[in-house]
Amino acid sequence: MFVIHEVSKQTGISVRTLRYYEEIGLLFPSAKTEGGHRLYGEEELKTLQQIVFLKTLGFRLKDIQTLLNESWDWVESLDHQLAFVQEEQNKLQQMESAILGLQNALAIEGSLNESLIQKIINLSNQSNEKKQALRKQIFTVADLKLIKKLPNLNRNDPHSLEWLGLLGQLKQLRGNYAAESDPVQRIIKRMMEKAAEEYKGNESFLEKMWEIRKSSLQSEQIGLYPLEEDFIYFIEQAFTIYEIKNSQKGDLQQ
């Protein structure tokens, strides 16, 4: 038999909580000393372990009180609780995705304004079924597989982070450097290298994606991160200059 302070010490559950469990009829001491100290035996400790375990599964105290009754329908209860936990997991994943999206948007833009946040909210609220249906109209089956490889604002994998980082660097440079400048061209060179590494043999897909990217409406419809038209024009200028320079180098080498 253990007094309440010993039970608290062994289990890590506060004396106040143990007294509360008694108050609501969840766990009673098996006896009391002449001095009025609560005593707990082996059965009470087992019950306490069950209470703690069920709490970790997300059950509320009033539900636990019923669950400890042998007549309770465990199958129905566990099915219900599993569905609840899975729903909460989905909510947490959506929250995680939204937070990552805002963090990555901040890395690209340097700051967040109301207009941009609203655009990101609109993308988040976009019907996935509608977006997928539109993609199937525009892209081939092979293209749809490649879309999954595109960098995603709501992920933090190295592939996505590097692309987002390169976009962020271009954003910062645009205000002080021309499209033909060395700092801008170095970033474009890395973008071209990454595109060649990841989409070799699928240049037509990249061209199709770029045409869609240049349309703010189409970009939004298929769920692409919103980029300003003047920034897209700057990127296109930089890519054109890079291709011209490299084609001239090739002619000289020949």
Rosetta blueprint (number, residue, H / E / L):
1 M L
2 F E
3 V E
4 I H
5 H H
6 E H
7 V H
8 S H
9 K H
10 Q H
11 T H
12 G L
13 I L
14 S L
15 V H
16 R H
17 T H
18 L H
19 R H
20 Y H
21 Y H
22 E H
23 E H
24 I L
25 G L
26 L L
27 L L
28 F L
29 P L
30 S L
31 A E
32 K E
33 T L
34 E L
35 G L
36 G L
37 H L
38 R E
39 L E
40 Y E
41 G L
42 E H
43 E H
44 E H
45 L H
46 K H
47 T H
48 L H
49 Q H
50 Q H
51 I H
52 V H
53 F H
54 L H
55 K H
56 T H
57 L L
58 G L
59 F L
60 R L
61 L H
62 K H
63 D H
64 I H
65 Q H
66 T H
67 L H
68 L L
69 N L
70 E L
71 S L
72 W L
73 D L
74 W H
75 V H
76 E H
77 S H
78 L H
79 D H
80 H H
81 Q H
82 L H
83 A H
84 F H
85 V H
86 Q H
87 E H
88 E H
89 Q H
90 N H
91 K H
92 L H
93 Q H
94 Q H
95 M H
96 E H
97 S H
98 A H
99 I H
100 L H
101 G H
102 L H
103 Q H
104 N H
105 A H
106 L H
107 A H
108 I H
109 E H
110 G L
111 S L
112 L L
113 N L
114 E H
115 S H
116 L H
117 I H
118 Q H
119 K H
120 I H
121 I H
122 N H
123 L H
124 S H
125 N H
126 Q L
127 S L
128 N H
129 E H
130 K H
131 K H
132 Q H
133 A H
134 L H
135 R H
136 K H
137 Q H
138 I H
139 F L
140 T L
141 V H
142 A H
143 D H
144 L H
145 K H
146 L H
147 I H
148 K L
149 K L
150 L L
151 P L
152 N L
153 L L
154 N L
155 R L
156 N L
157 D L
158 P H
159 H H
160 S H
161 L H
162 E H
163 W H
164 L H
165 G H
166 L H
167 L H
168 G H
169 Q H
170 L H
171 K H
172 Q H
173 L H
174 R H
175 G L
176 N L
177 Y L
178 A L
179 A L
180 E L
181 S L
182 D H
183 P H
184 V H
185 Q H
186 R H
187 I H
188 I H
189 K H
190 R H
191 M H
192 M H
193 E H
194 K H
195 A H
196 A H
197 E H
198 E H
199 Y H
200 K L
201 G L
202 N L
203 E H
204 S H
205 F H
206 L H
207 E H
208 K H
209 M H
210 W H
211 E H
212 I H
213 R H
214 K L
215 S L
216 S H
217 L H
218 Q H
219 S H
220 E H
221 Q H
222 I L
223 G L
224 L L
225 Y L
226 P L
227 L L
228 E L
229 E H
230 D H
231 F H
232 I H
233 Y H
234 F H
235 I H
236 E H
237 Q H
238 A H
239 F H
240 T H
241 I H
242 Y H
243 E H
244 I H
245 K H
246 N H
247 S H
248 Q H
249 K H
250 G H
251 D H
252 L H
253 Q H
254 Q L
